[in-house]
Amino acid sequence: MNEKDLETQFQEAVAIASKMTQASLPQDVQLRLYAFYKQATHGTLSYNHSESFDLRNAFKTNAWIQISHLSIEEAKEHYIEIINSLLEQ
């Protein structure tokens, strides 16, 4: 898969995901999608603890940290795989 194909597929998956409701997705799937999206669009997390850090953000940050070893391309591939698996259900 070349870079253009991957980017196109990723953008299509993001468009599909944006039409899904949070209520239709289990929270663990939401967290994985969030983490893969952040890794794919921002790269490895640079941890910045702020005073507004709450439990919800802690879960999101933890999910991102857990996959921070992945490259941007790998994160895009995982994101696409999750969206495709959701569409097959």
MMTF fields as JSON, N, C-alpha, C and O atoms, coordinates in Angstrom:
{
  "mmtfVersion": "1.0.0",
  "mmtfProducer": "UNKNOWN",
  "numBonds": 355,
  "numAtoms": 356,
  "numGroups": 89,
  "numChains": 1,
  "numModels": 1,
  "chainsPerModel": [1],
  "groupsPerChain": [89],
  "chainIdList": ["A"],
  "bondAtomList": [4, 2, 8, 6, 12, 10, 16, 14, 20, 18, 24, 22, 28, 26, 32, 30, 36, 34, 40, 38, 44, 42, 48, 46, 52, 50, 56, 54, 60, 58, 64, 62, 68, 66, 72, 70, 76, 74, 80, 78, 84, 82, 88, 86, 92, 90, 96, 94, 100, 98, 104, 102, 108, 106, 112, 110, 116, 114, 120, 118, 124, 122, 128, 126, 132, 130, 136, 134, 140, 138, 144, 142, 148, 146, 152, 150, 156, 154, 160, 158, 164, 162, 168, 166, 172, 170, 176, 174, 180, 178, 184, 182, 188, 186, 192, 190, 196, 194, 200, 198, 204, 202, 208, 206, 212, 210, 216, 214, 220, 218, 224, 222, 228, 226, 232, 230, 236, 234, 240, 238, 244, 242, 248, 246, 252, 250, 256, 254, 260, 258, 264, 262, 268, 266, 272, 270, 276, 274, 280, 278, 284, 282, 288, 286, 292, 290, 296, 294, 300, 298, 304, 302, 308, 306, 312, 310, 316, 314, 320, 318, 324, 322, 328, 326, 332, 330, 336, 334, 340, 338, 344, 342, 348, 346, 352, 350],
  "bondOrderList": [1, 1, 1, 1, 1, 1, 1, 1, 1, 1, 1, 1, 1, 1, 1, 1, 1, 1, 1, 1, 1, 1, 1, 1, 1, 1, 1, 1, 1, 1, 1, 1, 1, 1, 1, 1, 1, 1, 1, 1, 1, 1, 1, 1, 1, 1, 1, 1, 1, 1, 1, 1, 1, 1, 1, 1, 1, 1, 1, 1, 1, 1, 1, 1, 1, 1, 1, 1, 1, 1, 1, 1, 1, 1, 1, 1, 1, 1, 1, 1, 1, 1, 1, 1, 1, 1, 1, 1],
  "groupList": [{"groupName": "MET", "atomNameList": ["N", "CA", "C", "O"], "elementList": ["N", "C", "C", "O"], "formalChargeList": [0, 0, 0, 0], "bondAtomList": [1, 0, 2, 1, 3, 2], "bondOrderList": [1, 1, 2], "singleLetterCode": "M", "chemCompType": "L-PEPTIDE LINKING"}, {"groupName": "ASN", "atomNameList": ["N", "CA", "C", "O"], "elementList": ["N", "C", "C", "O"], "formalChargeList": [0, 0, 0, 0], "bondAtomList": [1, 0, 2, 1, 3, 2], "bondOrderList": [1, 1, 2], "singleLetterCode": "N", "chemCompType": "L-PEPTIDE LINKING"}, {"groupName": "GLU", "atomNameList": ["N", "CA", "C", "O"], "elementList": ["N", "C", "C", "O"], "formalChargeList": [0, 0, 0, 0], "bondAtomList": [1, 0, 2, 1, 3, 2], "bondOrderList": [1, 1, 2], "singleLetterCode": "E", "chemCompType": "L-PEPTIDE LINKING"}, {"groupName": "LYS", "atomNameList": ["N", "CA", "C", "O"], "elementList": ["N", "C", "C", "O"], "formalChargeList": [0, 0, 0, 0], "bondAtomList": [1, 0, 2, 1, 3, 2], "bondOrderList": [1, 1, 2], "singleLetterCode": "K", "chemCompType": "L-PEPTIDE LINKING"}, {"groupName": "ASP", "atomNameList": ["N", "CA", "C", "O"], "elementList": ["N", "C", "C", "O"], "formalChargeList": [0, 0, 0, 0], "bondAtomList": [1, 0, 2, 1, 3, 2], "bondOrderList": [1, 1, 2], "singleLetterCode": "D", "chemCompType": "L-PEPTIDE LINKING"}, {"groupName": "LEU", "atomNameList": ["N", "CA", "C", "O"], "elementList": ["N", "C", "C", "O"], "formalChargeList": [0, 0, 0, 0], "bondAtomList": [1, 0, 2, 1, 3, 2], "bondOrderList": [1, 1, 2], "singleLetterCode": "L", "chemCompType": "L-PEPTIDE LINKING"}, {"groupName": "THR", "atomNameList": ["N", "CA", "C", "O"], "elementList": ["N", "C", "C", "O"], "formalChargeList": [0, 0, 0, 0], "bondAtomList": [1, 0, 2, 1, 3, 2], "bondOrderList": [1, 1, 2], "singleLetterCode": "T", "chemCompType": "L-PEPTIDE LINKING"}, {"groupName": "GLN", "atomNameList": ["N", "CA", "C", "O"], "elementList": ["N", "C", "C", "O"], "formalChargeList": [0, 0, 0, 0], "bondAtomList": [1, 0, 2, 1, 3, 2], "bondOrderList": [1, 1, 2], "singleLetterCode": "Q", "chemCompType": "L-PEPTIDE LINKING"}, {"groupName": "PHE", "atomNameList": ["N", "CA", "C", "O"], "elementList": ["N", "C", "C", "O"], "formalChargeList": [0, 0, 0, 0], "bondAtomList": [1, 0, 2, 1, 3, 2], "bondOrderList": [1, 1, 2], "singleLetterCode": "F", "chemCompType": "L-PEPTIDE LINKING"}, {"groupName": "ALA", "atomNameList": ["N", "CA", "C", "O"], "elementList": ["N", "C", "C", "O"], "formalChargeList": [0, 0, 0, 0], "bondAtomList": [1, 0, 2, 1, 3, 2], "bondOrderList": [1, 1, 2], "singleLetterCode": "A", "chemCompType": "L-PEPTIDE LINKING"}, {"groupName": "VAL", "atomNameList": ["N", "CA", "C", "O"], "elementList": ["N", "C", "C", "O"], "formalChargeList": [0, 0, 0, 0], "bondAtomList": [1, 0, 2, 1, 3, 2], "bondOrderList": [1, 1, 2], "singleLetterCode": "V", "chemCompType": "L-PEPTIDE LINKING"}, {"groupName": "ILE", "atomNameList": ["N", "CA", "C", "O"], "elementList": ["N", "C", "C", "O"], "formalChargeList": [0, 0, 0, 0], "bondAtomList": [1, 0, 2, 1, 3, 2], "bondOrderList": [1, 1, 2], "singleLetterCode": "I", "chemCompType": "L-PEPTIDE LINKING"}, {"groupName": "SER", "atomNameList": ["N", "CA", "C", "O"], "elementList": ["N", "C", "C", "O"], "formalChargeList": [0, 0, 0, 0], "bondAtomList": [1, 0, 2, 1, 3, 2], "bondOrderList": [1, 1, 2], "singleLetterCode": "S", "chemCompType": "L-PEPTIDE LINKING"}, {"groupName": "PRO", "atomNameList": ["N", "CA", "C", "O"], "elementList": ["N", "C", "C", "O"], "formalChargeList": [0, 0, 0, 0], "bondAtomList": [1, 0, 2, 1, 3, 2], "bondOrderList": [1, 1, 2], "singleLetterCode": "P", "chemCompType": "L-PEPTIDE LINKING"}, {"groupName": "ARG", "atomNameList": ["N", "CA", "C", "O"], "elementList": ["N", "C", "C", "O"], "formalChargeList": [0, 0, 0, 0], "bondAtomList": [1, 0, 2, 1, 3, 2], "bondOrderList": [1, 1, 2], "singleLetterCode": "R", "chemCompType": "L-PEPTIDE LINKING"}, {"groupName": "TYR", "atomNameList": ["N", "CA", "C", "O"], "elementList": ["N", "C", "C", "O"], "formalChargeList": [0, 0, 0, 0], "bondAtomList": [1, 0, 2, 1, 3, 2], "bondOrderList": [1, 1, 2], "singleLetterCode": "Y", "chemCompType": "L-PEPTIDE LINKING"}, {"groupName": "HIS", "atomNameList": ["N", "CA", "C", "O"], "elementList": ["N", "C", "C", "O"], "formalChargeList": [0, 0, 0, 0], "bondAtomList": [1, 0, 2, 1, 3, 2], "bondOrderList": [1, 1, 2], "singleLetterCode": "H", "chemCompType": "L-PEPTIDE LINKING"}, {"groupName": "GLY", "atomNameList": ["N", "CA", "C", "O"], "elementList": ["N", "C", "C", "O"], "formalChargeList": [0, 0, 0, 0], "bondAtomList": [1, 0, 2, 1, 3, 2], "bondOrderList": [1, 1, 2], "singleLetterCode": "G", "chemCompType": "PEPTIDE LINKING"}, {"groupName": "TRP", "atomNameList": ["N", "CA", "C", "O"], "elementList": ["N", "C", "C", "O"], "formalChargeList": [0, 0, 0, 0], "bondAtomList": [1, 0, 2, 1, 3, 2], "bondOrderList": [1, 1, 2], "singleLetterCode": "W", "chemCompType": "L-PEPTIDE LINKING"}],
  "groupTypeList": [0, 1, 2, 3, 4, 5, 2, 6, 7, 8, 7, 2, 9, 10, 9, 11, 9, 12, 3, 0, 6, 7, 9, 12, 5, 13, 7, 4, 10, 7, 5, 14, 5, 15, 9, 8, 15, 3, 7, 9, 6, 16, 17, 6, 5, 12, 15, 1, 16, 12, 2, 12, 8, 4, 5, 14, 1, 9, 8, 3, 6, 1, 9, 18, 11, 7, 11, 12, 16, 5, 12, 11, 2, 2, 9, 3, 2, 16, 15, 11, 2, 11, 11, 1, 12, 5, 5, 2, 7],
  "groupIdList": [1, 2, 3, 4, 5, 6, 7, 8, 9, 10, 11, 12, 13, 14, 15, 16, 17, 18, 19, 20, 21, 22, 23, 24, 25, 26, 27, 28, 29, 30, 31, 32, 33, 34, 35, 36, 37, 38, 39, 40, 41, 42, 43, 44, 45, 46, 47, 48, 49, 50, 51, 52, 53, 54, 55, 56, 57, 58, 59, 60, 61, 62, 63, 64, 65, 66, 67, 68, 69, 70, 71, 72, 73, 74, 75, 76, 77, 78, 79, 80, 81, 82, 83, 84, 85, 86, 87, 88, 89],
  "secStructList": [7, 7, 2, 2, 2, 2, 2, 2, 2, 2, 2, 2, 2, 2, 2, 2, 2, 2, 6, 1, 7, 4, 4, 4, 1, 7, 2, 2, 2, 2, 2, 2, 2, 2, 2, 2, 2, 2, 2, 2, 2, 2, 7, 1, 7, 7, 7, 7, 7, 7, 6, 6, 7, 7, 2, 2, 2, 2, 2, 2, 2, 2, 2, 2, 2, 2, 6, 6, 6, 1, 7, 2, 2, 2, 2, 2, 2, 2, 2, 2, 2, 2, 2, 2, 2, 2, 2, 2, 7],
  "xCoordList": [0.857, 0.0, 0.898, 1.731, 0.721, 1.568, 0.966, -0.181, 1.739, 1.363, 0.06, -0.774, -0.122, -1.346, -2.565, -3.594, -2.448, -3.561, -3.887, -5.056, -2.871, -3.073, -3.745, -4.693, -3.277, -3.85, -5.3, -6.152, -5.584, -6.954, -7.862, -8.964, -7.39, -8.177, -8.393, -9.475, -7.36, -7.467, -8.508, -9.356, -8.459, -9.418, -10.844, -11.781, -11.014, -12.338, -12.828, -13.999, -11.93, -12.288, -12.66, -13.602, -11.934, -12.244, -13.631, -14.404, -13.938, -15.249, -16.359, -17.403, -16.141, -17.129, -17.286, -18.405, -16.165, -16.198, -16.913, -17.609, -16.753, -17.376, -18.899, -19.589, -19.425, -20.874, -21.435, -22.651, -20.55, -20.998, -21.289, -20.622, -22.283, -22.596, -21.785, -21.46, -21.465, -20.731, -21.519, -20.938, -22.833, -23.67, -23.615, -23.883, -23.267, -23.227, -21.917, -21.8, -20.929, -19.616, -19.29, -19.483, -18.796, -18.34, -17.2, -16.461, -17.069, -16.051, -14.637, -13.786, -14.366, -13.019, -12.695, -11.552, -13.694, -13.488, -13.28, -12.426, -14.054, -13.871, -12.456, -11.828, -11.958, -10.602, -9.554, -8.599, -9.725, -8.751, -8.761, -7.705, -9.957, -10.041, -9.388, -8.649, -9.66, -9.041, -7.517, -6.834, -6.99, -5.542, -4.908, -3.909, -5.483, -4.915, -5.021, -4.107, -6.132, -6.287, -5.213, -4.558, -5.04, -4.048, -2.638, -1.854, -2.314, -0.988, -0.801, 0.282, -1.863, -1.79, -1.673, -1.048, -2.273, -2.284, -1.266, -0.891, -0.807, 0.124, 1.439, 2.386, 1.504, 2.713, 2.729, 1.709, 3.87, 4.003, 3.645, 4.035, 2.899, 2.425, 3.583, 4.489, 3.543, 4.47, 3.634, 2.764, 3.898, 3.07, 3.142, 4.224, 1.968, 1.883, 0.772, -0.403, 1.142, 0.158, -0.315, 0.483, -1.623, -2.175, -3.128, -3.518, -3.501, -4.411, -5.805, -6.555, -6.166, -7.498, -7.547, -8.497, -6.537, -6.439, -7.455, -7.35, -8.444, -9.472, -9.407, -8.555, -10.293, -10.28, -10.494, -9.831, -11.409, -11.672, -10.407, -10.052, -9.743, -8.506, -7.408, -6.561, -7.42, -6.426, -6.594, -5.605, -7.832, -8.076, -7.642, -7.034, -7.95, -7.566, -6.051, -5.494, -5.392, -3.931, -3.304, -2.349, -3.835, -3.327, -3.469, -2.553, -4.604, -4.818, -3.788, -3.262, -3.5, -2.531, -1.126, -0.368, -0.773, 0.557, 0.776, 1.871, -0.27, -0.142, 0.206, 0.796, -0.148, 0.157, 1.217, 1.422, 1.875, 2.837, 4.064, 4.831, 4.256, 5.378, 5.109, 6.023, 3.863, 3.511, 3.925, 3.952, 4.24, 4.513, 3.185, 2.12, 3.249, 2.048, 1.324, 0.097, 2.063, 1.469, 0.778, -0.322, 1.424, 0.825, -0.454, -1.434, -0.447, -1.637, -2.785, -3.93, -2.484, -3.51, -4.077, -5.289, -3.196, -3.641, -4.555, -5.578, -4.204, -5.034, -6.384, -7.417, -6.375, -7.62, -8.538, -9.726, -7.993, -8.762, -9.321, -10.481, -8.5, -8.944, -10.13, -11.083, -10.082, -11.188, -12.467, -13.529, -12.367, -13.549, -14.113, -15.325, -13.243, -13.709, -14.385, -15.397, -13.842, -14.45, -15.814, -16.728, -15.954, -17.245, -18.284, -19.463, -17.848, -18.774, -19.238, -20.337, -18.41, -18.755, -19.761, -20.412, -19.899, -20.811, -22.254, -23.138],
  "yCoordList": [-1.178, 0.0, 1.235, 1.41, 2.079, 3.268, 4.37, 4.271, 5.412, 6.464, 7.158, 7.426, 7.45, 8.125, 7.248, 7.732, 5.984, 5.069, 5.012, 5.048, 4.926, 4.865, 6.139, 6.07, 7.284, 8.559, 8.68, 9.139, 8.277, 8.324, 7.414, 7.804, 6.2, 5.257, 5.782, 5.632, 6.395, 6.942, 8.054, 8.076, 8.968, 10.082, 9.575, 10.13, 8.525, 7.932, 7.309, 7.444, 6.628, 6.012, 7.073, 6.887, 8.181, 9.286, 9.854, 10.161, 9.992, 10.511, 9.57, 10.025, 8.275, 7.288, 7.377, 7.391, 7.435, 7.485, 8.732, 8.682, 9.843, 11.09, 11.029, 11.824, 10.091, 9.937, 8.957, 8.847, 8.246, 7.294, 8.04, 9.022, 7.57, 8.183, 7.514, 6.33, 8.263, 7.695, 6.573, 5.588, 6.71, 5.688, 4.36, 3.309, 4.408, 3.173, 2.411, 1.281, 3.02, 2.387, 2.139, 3.018, 0.941, 0.702, 1.664, 2.105, 1.98, 2.951, 2.494, 3.321, 1.179, 0.722, 0.944, 1.241, 0.801, 1.055, 2.553, 2.947, 3.386, 4.834, 5.238, 6.061, 4.649, 4.977, 4.533, 5.263, 3.332, 2.865, 3.743, 4.095, 4.098, 4.992, 6.332, 6.867, 6.869, 8.142, 8.027, 8.875, 6.974, 6.818, 6.667, 7.321, 5.811, 5.618, 6.9, 7.225, 7.628, 8.887, 9.889, 10.511, 10.038, 10.985, 10.596, 11.454, 9.309, 8.846, 9.074, 9.449, 8.846, 8.998, 10.459, 10.766, 11.35, 12.756, 13.624, 14.682, 13.195, 14.008, 13.306, 13.943, 11.99, 11.255, 10.981, 11.106, 10.614, 10.221, 11.358, 12.509, 11.002, 11.961, 12.595, 11.906, 13.909, 14.591, 14.961, 15.829, 14.309, 14.423, 15.831, 16.371, 16.414, 17.755, 17.757, 17.911, 17.588, 17.548, 18.966, 19.871, 19.131, 20.45, 20.346, 19.247, 21.48, 21.498, 21.027, 20.575, 21.121, 20.704, 19.218, 18.756, 18.485, 17.066, 16.304, 16.277, 15.682, 14.941, 13.459, 13.04, 12.669, 11.224, 10.838, 9.933, 11.512, 11.218, 11.421, 10.575, 12.536, 12.805, 11.824, 11.489, 11.363, 10.375, 9.082, 8.491, 8.634, 7.426, 7.631, 6.743, 8.785, 9.074, 9.12, 8.567, 9.779, 9.868, 8.484, 8.152, 7.682, 6.333, 5.488, 4.747, 5.594, 4.838, 5.249, 4.402, 6.54, 7.035, 6.568, 6.154, 6.628, 6.187, 4.718, 4.324, 3.909, 2.475, 2.137, 1.089, 2.998, 2.71, 3.666, 3.714, 4.409, 5.42, 4.83, 5.559, 3.522, 2.871, 2.677, 2.358, 2.869, 2.685, 3.893, 5.025, 3.633, 4.736, 5.369, 4.802, 6.513, 7.183, 6.288, 6.195, 5.634, 4.754, 3.56, 3.179, 2.972, 1.834, 2.25, 1.505, 3.416, 3.916, 4.113, 3.778, 4.652, 4.823, 3.469, 3.317, 2.488, 1.152, 0.541, -0.054, 0.678, 0.145, 0.86, 0.224, 2.162, 2.939, 2.448, 2.217, 2.29, 1.807, 0.413, 0.135, -0.463, -1.826, -1.813, -2.571, -0.966, -0.899, -0.433, -1.028, 0.618, 1.138, 0.073, -0.133, -0.598, -1.648, -2.784, -3.316, -3.155, -4.237, -3.8, -4.619, -2.529, -2.026, -2.03, -2.286, -1.748, -1.733, -3.138, -3.318, -4.123, -5.518, -6.088, -7.089, -5.48, -6.01, -5.756, -6.137],
  "zCoordList": [0.0, 0.0, 0.0, 0.89, -0.997, -1.024, -0.16, 0.275, 0.083, 1.024, 0.642, 1.507, -0.634, -1.065, -0.802, -0.331, -1.101, -0.852, 0.637, 1.022, 1.46, 2.903, 3.397, 4.179, 2.961, 3.398, 2.942, 3.703, 1.72, 1.212, 2.028, 2.414, 2.287, 3.085, 4.498, 5.066, 5.061, 6.411, 6.445, 7.337, 5.497, 5.457, 5.264, 5.837, 4.463, 4.278, 5.584, 5.939, 6.296, 7.578, 8.6, 9.37, 8.618, 9.537, 9.215, 10.123, 7.94, 7.539, 8.0, 8.468, 7.87, 8.326, 9.837, 10.35, 10.547, 12.011, 12.505, 13.519, 11.812, 12.254, 12.166, 12.804, 11.38, 11.256, 12.287, 12.443, 12.991, 14.01, 15.303, 15.63, 16.026, 17.312, 18.413, 18.32, 19.438, 20.565, 21.208, 21.664, 21.25, 21.883, 21.14, 21.721, 19.848, 19.064, 19.215, 18.742, 19.87, 20.011, 21.48, 22.319, 21.79, 23.171, 23.514, 22.634, 24.796, 25.206, 24.875, 24.547, 24.956, 24.636, 23.164, 22.817, 22.299, 20.869, 20.642, 19.847, 21.334, 21.224, 21.617, 20.951, 22.712, 23.168, 22.168, 21.902, 21.608, 20.618, 19.38, 18.855, 18.909, 17.747, 18.046, 17.22, 19.22, 19.622, 19.592, 19.016, 20.217, 20.317, 18.935, 18.633, 18.102, 16.76, 15.933, 15.174, 16.076, 15.349, 15.786, 14.95, 17.104, 17.602, 17.164, 16.759, 17.244, 16.832, 15.332, 14.884, 14.564, 13.115, 12.686, 11.67, 13.459, 13.046, 13.77, 13.263, 14.957, 15.734, 16.051, 16.511, 15.808, 16.173, 17.666, 18.343, 18.159, 19.559, 20.5, 20.303, 21.519, 22.512, 23.262, 23.731, 23.368, 24.271, 25.48, 25.407, 26.57, 27.77, 28.337, 28.567, 28.559, 29.119, 30.162, 29.828, 31.405, 32.492, 32.795, 33.036, 32.776, 33.082, 34.261, 34.656, 34.82, 35.958, 35.581, 36.447, 34.315, 33.879, 33.527, 32.894, 33.932, 33.631, 34.472, 35.698, 33.82, 34.545, 34.206, 33.423, 34.784, 34.606, 33.143, 32.636, 32.471, 31.064, 30.229, 29.408, 30.445, 29.714, 30.091, 29.263, 31.333, 31.765, 30.978, 30.547, 30.786, 29.995, 28.545, 27.946, 27.988, 26.605, 26.457, 25.509, 27.396, 27.363, 27.516, 26.813, 28.426, 28.634, 27.372, 27.014, 26.702, 25.46, 24.413, 23.691, 24.328, 23.351, 23.716, 22.839, 24.986, 25.424, 25.083, 24.682, 25.243, 24.994, 23.557, 23.295, 22.628, 21.217, 20.647, 19.434, 21.507, 21.054, 20.365, 19.737, 20.477, 19.796, 18.301, 17.541, 17.884, 16.478, 15.64, 16.123, 14.399, 13.476, 13.069, 13.317, 12.461, 11.97, 10.973, 11.003, 10.098, 9.099, 9.755, 9.357, 10.759, 11.457, 12.177, 12.187, 12.767, 13.462, 12.474, 12.776, 11.305, 10.278, 9.862, 9.709, 9.681, 9.284, 10.34, 9.999, 11.611, 12.696, 12.753, 12.959, 12.574, 12.575, 11.463, 11.689, 10.278, 9.124, 9.409, 9.105, 9.993, 10.308, 11.271, 11.087, 12.29, 13.259, 12.563, 12.748, 11.774, 11.079, 10.141, 10.092, 9.403, 8.488, 9.249, 8.794, 10.386, 11.178, 11.735, 11.838, 12.091, 12.557, 11.449, 11.694, 10.235, 9.095, 8.741, 8.218, 9.021, 8.707, 9.697, 9.401, 10.847, 11.886, 11.558, 12.326]
}
